[in-house]
Amino acid sequence: MEKPSNKNLSSSELSFFCMQIVMILKSGMLISDGIDWMYDDIEEGNIKNALYSLKSRLSEKAPLYDAMKGSGYFPSYMISMSRIGSVTGKLEDVMLSLTQYYDRENLLKEKLRNSIFYPSMLFIMMSLVIVLLVTKIFPVFEGMLIELGASPSDSSFLLSFSNGIMAGRIAMILVIIIILAIALFYVFNKTKIGKKHINMFLSNFPLTKTIMKKITAYRFSSSISLLLNSGMNIDSSIDMLLDIVEEPVLKEKIQMCKDSMKSGVSFLDSVNKLSLFTGMHMQMLSMGQKTGEMDVVMNRLTNIYENEAEQAINNTVSLIEPVLVGILSVLIGVILISVMLPLMNIMSSIG
């Protein structure tokens, strides 16, 4: 039975589905029969639920793109591209291009997840150390000071100790606030308006600005390349992208490009105004337009900006990691020294 609890197929699942459709079309098999075979072979999971939904709709002689739309499991971009492929008779080529597109998307998401994993784990570990110091270690030290005979005459030592405890508590509160902020950030990102504001913030924040620009350029060139490969012209491609793209920053760029083209500006000049591509890459686009190989150039730019986005992510992570280690190490060191010095001085005076 279909389980509609989670209707969002991942990029890897979408890539797998597109590749299976390519193999079905290559074999000359009917899509409905191929979907039946896929459903029987796949174990329980979200994609099996999607195939179950497709089976029932394809049995009613609905075209693939209609069945995909009715199932609710597939993104509007993929449905629109499938419709173009069916109308133009290039469904196999379109599905192969979609396979590559979602493979790239999956790879990019994996790189982003992997890039934040180590700094996140480092922050969590250091945060646990701070919490442990404040809640478990400091009370022990405080008891030891009392047992060792700390008196009001040791005011400088006691003041240092109090400052250390206060610094630890402030650090623990800051850690808790940061963790709560990250949790709210995650929840907010699940909403449409939240995703838009977070994307805008990341696109303007100095540490992530370059990454977001490279990713936007990559997704723009990848989408245009896919549409051009499907037999569409530039004007139609821009119109379709505006209807199906959901990412706020990319959608805004496409809208700016469309408005500029409506006012009589050429496609290349409109794209140049977006500041997505470098001068050299704009020259490549110009040559591609003159030779009628714009789709080839866009595909080449997709590969270039995918690599540049990966490099930008690596550069940012390589900057964040030592800074984060340094800040947290200094903070823990200051807290420990503020607490240990009074204890050591009292012990030496007793000795």
FIBAZA-395974 format. One record per residue (C-alpha): residue number from 1; residue in one letter; chain; x, y, z. Coordinates in steps of 0.001 Angstrom, whole numbers, plus 500000, padded with zeros to 6 digits. Layout:
REM FIBAZA-395974
+-----+-----+-------+--------+--------+--------+
|   n | res | chain |      x |      y |      z |
+-----+-----+-------+--------+--------+--------+
| NUM |   a |     A |      X |      Y |      Z |
...
+-----+-----+-------+--------+--------+--------+
//
This chain:
REM FIBAZA-395974
+-----+-----+-------+--------+--------+--------+
|   n | res | chain |      x |      y |      z |
+-----+-----+-------+--------+--------+--------+
|   1 |   m |     A | 500000 | 500000 | 500000 |
|   2 |   e |     A | 501060 | 503590 | 499351 |
|   3 |   k |     A | 502243 | 505443 | 502415 |
|   4 |   p |     A | 501886 | 509179 | 501812 |
|   5 |   s |     A | 503564 | 510223 | 505044 |
|   6 |   n |     A | 506709 | 511501 | 503329 |
|   7 |   k |     A | 506337 | 512504 | 499703 |
|   8 |   n |     A | 509730 | 514096 | 499154 |
|   9 |   l |     A | 512056 | 511912 | 497109 |
|  10 |   s |     A | 515732 | 512678 | 497640 |
|  11 |   s |     A | 518034 | 513720 | 494801 |
|  12 |   s |     A | 519609 | 510252 | 494760 |
|  13 |   e |     A | 516170 | 508605 | 494524 |
|  14 |   l |     A | 515143 | 510939 | 491712 |
|  15 |   s |     A | 518381 | 510165 | 489854 |
|  16 |   f |     A | 517789 | 506433 | 490309 |
|  17 |   f |     A | 514225 | 506727 | 488992 |
|  18 |   c |     A | 515294 | 508715 | 485914 |
|  19 |   m |     A | 518030 | 506207 | 485101 |
|  20 |   q |     A | 515555 | 503339 | 485356 |
|  21 |   i |     A | 513198 | 505117 | 482961 |
|  22 |   v |     A | 516101 | 505570 | 480517 |
|  23 |   m |     A | 516791 | 501827 | 480641 |
|  24 |   i |     A | 513093 | 501041 | 480137 |
|  25 |   l |     A | 512906 | 503327 | 477090 |
|  26 |   k |     A | 516128 | 501906 | 475636 |
|  27 |   s |     A | 514754 | 498389 | 475910 |
|  28 |   g |     A | 511582 | 499311 | 474005 |
|  29 |   m |     A | 509410 | 498228 | 476913 |
|  30 |   l |     A | 506214 | 500076 | 477779 |
|  31 |   i |     A | 506740 | 502503 | 480650 |
|  32 |   s |     A | 503789 | 501037 | 482559 |
|  33 |   d |     A | 505314 | 497531 | 482330 |
|  34 |   g |     A | 508706 | 498842 | 483369 |
|  35 |   i |     A | 507214 | 500575 | 486397 |
|  36 |   d |     A | 505513 | 497296 | 487379 |
|  37 |   w |     A | 508853 | 495477 | 487215 |
|  38 |   m |     A | 510582 | 498206 | 489226 |
|  39 |   y |     A | 507850 | 498059 | 491878 |
|  40 |   d |     A | 508232 | 494303 | 492262 |
|  41 |   d |     A | 512042 | 494485 | 492525 |
|  42 |   i |     A | 512376 | 497366 | 494999 |
|  43 |   e |     A | 512142 | 496837 | 498743 |
|  44 |   e |     A | 509904 | 498894 | 501002 |
|  45 |   g |     A | 510682 | 502600 | 501075 |
|  46 |   n |     A | 509660 | 506004 | 499840 |
|  47 |   i |     A | 510465 | 505270 | 496203 |
|  48 |   k |     A | 508379 | 502085 | 496308 |
|  49 |   n |     A | 505438 | 504179 | 497521 |
|  50 |   a |     A | 506022 | 506553 | 494609 |
|  51 |   l |     A | 506068 | 503640 | 492152 |
|  52 |   y |     A | 502826 | 502289 | 493653 |
|  53 |   s |     A | 501200 | 505655 | 493011 |
|  54 |   l |     A | 502530 | 505709 | 489436 |
|  55 |   k |     A | 501295 | 502165 | 488781 |
|  56 |   s |     A | 497692 | 503018 | 489548 |
|  57 |   r |     A | 497759 | 506129 | 487374 |
|  58 |   l |     A | 499608 | 504564 | 484442 |
|  59 |   s |     A | 497075 | 501715 | 484438 |
|  60 |   e |     A | 494500 | 504367 | 483531 |
|  61 |   k |     A | 496566 | 505202 | 480405 |
|  62 |   a |     A | 497816 | 508517 | 481796 |
|  63 |   p |     A | 501120 | 509792 | 480329 |
|  64 |   l |     A | 504141 | 509561 | 482580 |
|  65 |   y |     A | 504297 | 513271 | 483420 |
|  66 |   d |     A | 500609 | 513288 | 484413 |
|  67 |   a |     A | 501117 | 510223 | 486593 |
|  68 |   m |     A | 504140 | 511862 | 488213 |
|  69 |   k |     A | 502186 | 515038 | 488874 |
|  70 |   g |     A | 499245 | 513163 | 490365 |
|  71 |   s |     A | 501449 | 511104 | 492661 |
|  72 |   g |     A | 502784 | 514122 | 494516 |
|  73 |   y |     A | 506227 | 512541 | 494909 |
|  74 |   f |     A | 508075 | 514333 | 492104 |
|  75 |   p |     A | 509249 | 517988 | 491905 |
|  76 |   s |     A | 507589 | 520359 | 489445 |
|  77 |   y |     A | 510886 | 520804 | 487602 |
|  78 |   m |     A | 511142 | 517096 | 486827 |
|  79 |   i |     A | 507467 | 516885 | 485812 |
|  80 |   s |     A | 507808 | 519843 | 483426 |
|  81 |   m |     A | 510961 | 518399 | 481867 |
|  82 |   s |     A | 509241 | 515018 | 481409 |
|  83 |   r |     A | 506347 | 516744 | 479688 |
|  84 |   i |     A | 508754 | 518506 | 477311 |
|  85 |   g |     A | 510472 | 515197 | 476578 |
|  86 |   s |     A | 507159 | 513493 | 475826 |
|  87 |   v |     A | 505955 | 516295 | 473541 |
|  88 |   t |     A | 509236 | 516575 | 471616 |
|  89 |   g |     A | 509857 | 512827 | 471458 |
|  90 |   k |     A | 513080 | 513187 | 473463 |
|  91 |   l |     A | 511951 | 511640 | 476720 |
|  92 |   e |     A | 514935 | 509286 | 476855 |
|  93 |   d |     A | 517409 | 512145 | 476351 |
|  94 |   v |     A | 515585 | 514293 | 478899 |
|  95 |   m |     A | 515567 | 511525 | 481501 |
|  96 |   l |     A | 519275 | 510915 | 480951 |
|  97 |   s |     A | 519948 | 514643 | 481429 |
|  98 |   l |     A | 517787 | 514626 | 484574 |
|  99 |   t |     A | 519811 | 511686 | 485889 |
| 100 |   q |     A | 522988 | 513733 | 485559 |
| 101 |   y |     A | 521274 | 516817 | 487005 |
| 102 |   y |     A | 520078 | 515057 | 490162 |
| 103 |   d |     A | 523407 | 513245 | 490509 |
| 104 |   r |     A | 525084 | 516660 | 490626 |
| 105 |   e |     A | 522495 | 517969 | 493083 |
| 106 |   n |     A | 523034 | 514968 | 495344 |
| 107 |   l |     A | 526805 | 515361 | 495158 |
| 108 |   l |     A | 526555 | 519060 | 496006 |
| 109 |   k |     A | 524311 | 518386 | 499008 |
| 110 |   e |     A | 526695 | 515678 | 500221 |
| 111 |   k |     A | 529614 | 518096 | 499994 |
| 112 |   l |     A | 527706 | 520718 | 501960 |
| 113 |   r |     A | 526737 | 518185 | 504636 |
| 114 |   n |     A | 530271 | 516825 | 504900 |
| 115 |   s |     A | 531766 | 520317 | 505077 |
| 116 |   i |     A | 529767 | 521266 | 508167 |
| 117 |   f |     A | 530026 | 517885 | 509908 |
| 118 |   y |     A | 533515 | 518290 | 511408 |
| 119 |   p |     A | 533060 | 521902 | 512638 |
| 120 |   s |     A | 529690 | 520899 | 514114 |
| 121 |   m |     A | 531143 | 517903 | 515951 |
| 122 |   l |     A | 534027 | 520054 | 517191 |
| 123 |   f |     A | 531620 | 522665 | 518521 |
| 124 |   i |     A | 529495 | 520006 | 520227 |
| 125 |   m |     A | 532521 | 518391 | 521888 |
| 126 |   m |     A | 533908 | 521707 | 523136 |
| 127 |   s |     A | 530444 | 522705 | 524345 |
| 128 |   l |     A | 530173 | 519476 | 526328 |
| 129 |   v |     A | 533550 | 520205 | 527916 |
| 130 |   i |     A | 532354 | 523669 | 528997 |
| 131 |   v |     A | 529090 | 522294 | 530398 |
| 132 |   l |     A | 530991 | 519547 | 532245 |
| 133 |   l |     A | 533376 | 522095 | 533753 |
| 134 |   v |     A | 530576 | 524330 | 535007 |
| 135 |   t |     A | 528202 | 521666 | 536300 |
| 136 |   k |     A | 530591 | 518982 | 537618 |
| 137 |   i |     A | 534208 | 520155 | 537945 |
| 138 |   f |     A | 533746 | 523656 | 539367 |
| 139 |   p |     A | 531653 | 522521 | 542372 |
| 140 |   v |     A | 534429 | 520043 | 543243 |
| 141 |   f |     A | 537076 | 522792 | 543085 |
| 142 |   e |     A | 534892 | 525073 | 545176 |
| 143 |   g |     A | 534570 | 522381 | 547843 |
| 144 |   m |     A | 538330 | 521833 | 547779 |
| 145 |   l |     A | 538984 | 525537 | 548331 |
| 146 |   i |     A | 536742 | 525540 | 551380 |
| 147 |   e |     A | 538392 | 522401 | 552763 |
| 148 |   l |     A | 541852 | 523890 | 552206 |
| 149 |   g |     A | 540919 | 526847 | 554390 |
| 150 |   a |     A | 540282 | 529647 | 551904 |
| 151 |   s |     A | 539501 | 532784 | 553917 |
| 152 |   p |     A | 538380 | 536342 | 553191 |
| 153 |   s |     A | 542073 | 537403 | 553379 |
| 154 |   d |     A | 542596 | 535416 | 550194 |
| 155 |   s |     A | 540321 | 537894 | 548415 |
| 156 |   s |     A | 542383 | 538118 | 545231 |
| 157 |   f |     A | 542415 | 534326 | 544888 |
| 158 |   l |     A | 538711 | 534039 | 545604 |
| 159 |   l |     A | 537940 | 536856 | 543156 |
| 160 |   s |     A | 539899 | 535059 | 540438 |
| 161 |   f |     A | 538071 | 531843 | 541226 |
| 162 |   s |     A | 534687 | 533607 | 541133 |
| 163 |   n |     A | 535572 | 535220 | 537815 |
| 164 |   g |     A | 536489 | 531826 | 536381 |
| 165 |   i |     A | 533194 | 530335 | 537487 |
| 166 |   m |     A | 531291 | 533343 | 536097 |
| 167 |   a |     A | 533132 | 533088 | 532785 |
| 168 |   g |     A | 532284 | 529398 | 532603 |
| 169 |   r |     A | 528622 | 530027 | 533284 |
| 170 |   i |     A | 528462 | 532796 | 530691 |
| 171 |   a |     A | 530156 | 530518 | 528159 |
| 172 |   m |     A | 527682 | 527725 | 528940 |
| 173 |   i |     A | 524736 | 530124 | 528479 |
| 174 |   l |     A | 526171 | 531297 | 525145 |
| 175 |   v |     A | 526593 | 527692 | 524023 |
| 176 |   i |     A | 522968 | 526921 | 524912 |
| 177 |   i |     A | 521789 | 530051 | 523080 |
| 178 |   i |     A | 523791 | 529085 | 519968 |
| 179 |   i |     A | 522384 | 525548 | 520008 |
| 180 |   l |     A | 518830 | 526893 | 520352 |
| 181 |   a |     A | 519488 | 529371 | 517534 |
| 182 |   i |     A | 520702 | 526533 | 515290 |
| 183 |   a |     A | 517571 | 524506 | 516118 |
| 184 |   l |     A | 515330 | 527494 | 515314 |
| 185 |   f |     A | 517341 | 528070 | 512134 |
| 186 |   y |     A | 516694 | 524453 | 511082 |
| 187 |   v |     A | 512941 | 524678 | 511792 |
| 188 |   f |     A | 512679 | 528086 | 510090 |
| 189 |   n |     A | 514423 | 526680 | 507013 |
| 190 |   k |     A | 511594 | 524160 | 506614 |
| 191 |   t |     A | 509111 | 526961 | 505841 |
| 192 |   k |     A | 508913 | 528705 | 502478 |
| 193 |   i |     A | 509381 | 532213 | 503845 |
| 194 |   g |     A | 512109 | 530987 | 506183 |
| 195 |   k |     A | 514041 | 529345 | 503365 |
| 196 |   k |     A | 513829 | 532567 | 501361 |
| 197 |   h |     A | 515188 | 534740 | 504182 |
| 198 |   i |     A | 517926 | 532261 | 505078 |
| 199 |   n |     A | 519035 | 532055 | 501440 |
| 200 |   m |     A | 519140 | 535838 | 501234 |
| 201 |   f |     A | 521162 | 535996 | 504452 |
| 202 |   l |     A | 523666 | 533373 | 503282 |
| 203 |   s |     A | 523987 | 535160 | 499925 |
| 204 |   n |     A | 525063 | 538364 | 501697 |
| 205 |   f |     A | 527009 | 536953 | 504658 |
| 206 |   p |     A | 530771 | 537402 | 503979 |
| 207 |   l |     A | 531738 | 533795 | 504823 |
| 208 |   t |     A | 529067 | 532193 | 502606 |
| 209 |   k |     A | 528587 | 534843 | 499915 |
| 210 |   t |     A | 531104 | 533316 | 497496 |
| 211 |   i |     A | 529751 | 529796 | 498015 |
| 212 |   m |     A | 526160 | 530854 | 497339 |
| 213 |   k |     A | 527184 | 532780 | 494231 |
| 214 |   k |     A | 528995 | 529748 | 492798 |
| 215 |   i |     A | 526069 | 527457 | 493621 |
| 216 |   t |     A | 523585 | 529857 | 492000 |
| 217 |   a |     A | 525737 | 530073 | 488846 |
| 218 |   y |     A | 526020 | 526283 | 488788 |
| 219 |   r |     A | 522252 | 525744 | 489118 |
| 220 |   f |     A | 521433 | 528431 | 486547 |
| 221 |   s |     A | 523783 | 526994 | 483914 |
| 222 |   s |     A | 522716 | 523425 | 484724 |
| 223 |   s |     A | 519006 | 524220 | 484332 |
| 224 |   i |     A | 519481 | 526189 | 481097 |
| 225 |   s |     A | 521675 | 523435 | 479673 |
| 226 |   l |     A | 519042 | 520821 | 480458 |
| 227 |   l |     A | 516249 | 522826 | 478828 |
| 228 |   l |     A | 518301 | 523643 | 475735 |
| 229 |   n |     A | 519181 | 519953 | 475355 |
| 230 |   s |     A | 515453 | 519244 | 475357 |
| 231 |   g |     A | 514952 | 521343 | 472237 |
| 232 |   m |     A | 513689 | 524564 | 473828 |
| 233 |   n |     A | 514928 | 528040 | 472896 |
| 234 |   i |     A | 516358 | 530575 | 475329 |
| 235 |   d |     A | 513154 | 532603 | 475775 |
| 236 |   s |     A | 511037 | 529529 | 476507 |
| 237 |   s |     A | 513699 | 528172 | 478838 |
| 238 |   i |     A | 513734 | 531361 | 480927 |
| 239 |   d |     A | 509924 | 531399 | 481126 |
| 240 |   m |     A | 509777 | 527775 | 482217 |
| 241 |   l |     A | 512541 | 528142 | 484777 |
| 242 |   l |     A | 510706 | 531047 | 486376 |
| 243 |   d |     A | 507635 | 528846 | 486845 |
| 244 |   i |     A | 509337 | 525774 | 488246 |
| 245 |   v |     A | 512421 | 526975 | 490173 |
| 246 |   e |     A | 511782 | 527241 | 493921 |
| 247 |   e |     A | 515144 | 528459 | 495243 |
| 248 |   p |     A | 514574 | 532172 | 496118 |
| 249 |   v |     A | 517950 | 533594 | 495046 |
| 250 |   l |     A | 518003 | 531730 | 491731 |
| 251 |   k |     A | 514365 | 532622 | 491066 |
| 252 |   e |     A | 515156 | 536302 | 491626 |
| 253 |   k |     A | 518066 | 536111 | 489178 |
| 254 |   i |     A | 515867 | 534448 | 486549 |
| 255 |   q |     A | 513167 | 537097 | 487027 |
| 256 |   m |     A | 515757 | 539854 | 486556 |
| 257 |   c |     A | 516981 | 538156 | 483386 |
| 258 |   k |     A | 513437 | 537817 | 482026 |
| 259 |   d |     A | 512564 | 541452 | 482782 |
| 260 |   s |     A | 515751 | 542611 | 481076 |
| 261 |   m |     A | 515015 | 540499 | 477984 |
| 262 |   k |     A | 511458 | 541852 | 477865 |
| 263 |   s |     A | 512825 | 545378 | 477678 |
| 264 |   g |     A | 514753 | 544448 | 474523 |
| 265 |   v |     A | 518128 | 543512 | 476004 |
| 266 |   s |     A | 519762 | 540404 | 474548 |
| 267 |   f |     A | 520074 | 537199 | 476564 |
| 268 |   l |     A | 523846 | 537524 | 476959 |
| 269 |   d |     A | 523633 | 541139 | 478118 |
| 270 |   s |     A | 520823 | 540210 | 480511 |
| 271 |   v |     A | 522882 | 537380 | 481983 |
| 272 |   n |     A | 525913 | 539673 | 482206 |
| 273 |   k |     A | 523900 | 542070 | 484400 |
| 274 |   l |     A | 523336 | 539279 | 486917 |
| 275 |   s |     A | 527105 | 539068 | 487616 |
| 276 |   l |     A | 526868 | 535277 | 487791 |
| 277 |   f |     A | 529630 | 534493 | 485285 |
| 278 |   t |     A | 533133 | 535895 | 484821 |
| 279 |   g |     A | 534158 | 537820 | 481716 |
| 280 |   m |     A | 535909 | 534780 | 480263 |
| 281 |   h |     A | 532837 | 532627 | 480739 |
| 282 |   m |     A | 530647 | 535287 | 479133 |
| 283 |   q |     A | 532989 | 535119 | 476134 |
| 284 |   m |     A | 532402 | 531368 | 476023 |
| 285 |   l |     A | 528641 | 531959 | 476029 |
| 286 |   s |     A | 528967 | 534512 | 473256 |
| 287 |   m |     A | 530908 | 532053 | 471113 |
| 288 |   g |     A | 528389 | 529317 | 471926 |
| 289 |   q |     A | 525525 | 531545 | 470773 |
| 290 |   k |     A | 527303 | 532370 | 467519 |
| 291 |   t |     A | 528083 | 528733 | 466745 |
| 292 |   g |     A | 524694 | 527396 | 467880 |
| 293 |   e |     A | 526215 | 525363 | 470710 |
| 294 |   m |     A | 524868 | 527258 | 473690 |
| 295 |   d |     A | 523760 | 524001 | 475358 |
| 296 |   v |     A | 527318 | 522616 | 475138 |
| 297 |   v |     A | 528789 | 525787 | 476652 |
| 298 |   m |     A | 526186 | 525836 | 479434 |
| 299 |   n |     A | 527009 | 522222 | 480243 |
| 300 |   r |     A | 530698 | 523118 | 480361 |
| 301 |   l |     A | 529965 | 526038 | 482708 |
| 302 |   t |     A | 527947 | 523693 | 484911 |
| 303 |   n |     A | 531023 | 521518 | 485427 |
| 304 |   i |     A | 533236 | 524542 | 486021 |
| 305 |   y |     A | 530995 | 526124 | 488640 |
| 306 |   e |     A | 530347 | 522813 | 490352 |
| 307 |   n |     A | 534105 | 522483 | 490904 |
| 308 |   e |     A | 534408 | 526129 | 491955 |
| 309 |   a |     A | 531552 | 525726 | 494440 |
| 310 |   e |     A | 533319 | 522705 | 495937 |
| 311 |   q |     A | 536564 | 524671 | 496192 |
| 312 |   a |     A | 534791 | 527620 | 497814 |
| 313 |   i |     A | 533223 | 525281 | 500379 |
| 314 |   n |     A | 536599 | 523699 | 501161 |
| 315 |   n |     A | 538264 | 527112 | 501525 |
| 316 |   t |     A | 535587 | 528340 | 503931 |
| 317 |   v |     A | 535758 | 525184 | 506039 |
| 318 |   s |     A | 539570 | 525379 | 506177 |
| 319 |   l |     A | 539173 | 528921 | 507541 |
| 320 |   i |     A | 536398 | 528155 | 510038 |
| 321 |   e |     A | 537999 | 525068 | 511621 |
| 322 |   p |     A | 541189 | 526670 | 513050 |
| 323 |   v |     A | 539306 | 529817 | 514112 |
| 324 |   l |     A | 536708 | 527716 | 515935 |
| 325 |   v |     A | 539396 | 525571 | 517592 |
| 326 |   g |     A | 541321 | 528680 | 518637 |
| 327 |   i |     A | 538330 | 530498 | 520141 |
| 328 |   l |     A | 537036 | 527501 | 522074 |
| 329 |   s |     A | 540521 | 526479 | 523258 |
| 330 |   v |     A | 541283 | 529990 | 524533 |
| 331 |   l |     A | 537892 | 530165 | 526253 |
| 332 |   i |     A | 538362 | 526820 | 528020 |
| 333 |   g |     A | 541960 | 527713 | 528880 |
| 334 |   v |     A | 540995 | 531032 | 530464 |
| 335 |   i |     A | 538256 | 529354 | 532490 |
| 336 |   l |     A | 540593 | 526612 | 533759 |
| 337 |   i |     A | 543425 | 529026 | 534610 |
| 338 |   s |     A | 541047 | 531322 | 536492 |
| 339 |   v |     A | 539924 | 528384 | 538597 |
| 340 |   m |     A | 543218 | 526510 | 539008 |
| 341 |   l |     A | 545444 | 529447 | 539998 |
| 342 |   p |     A | 543638 | 530165 | 543304 |
| 343 |   l |     A | 543685 | 526463 | 544135 |
| 344 |   m |     A | 547397 | 526142 | 543392 |
| 345 |   n |     A | 548281 | 529259 | 545378 |
| 346 |   i |     A | 546351 | 528090 | 548422 |
| 347 |   m |     A | 547950 | 524651 | 548249 |
| 348 |   s |     A | 551434 | 526191 | 547985 |
| 349 |   s |     A | 550778 | 528482 | 550937 |
| 350 |   i |     A | 549648 | 525506 | 552991 |
| 351 |   g |     A | 552725 | 523574 | 551948 |
+-----+-----+-------+--------+--------+--------+
//
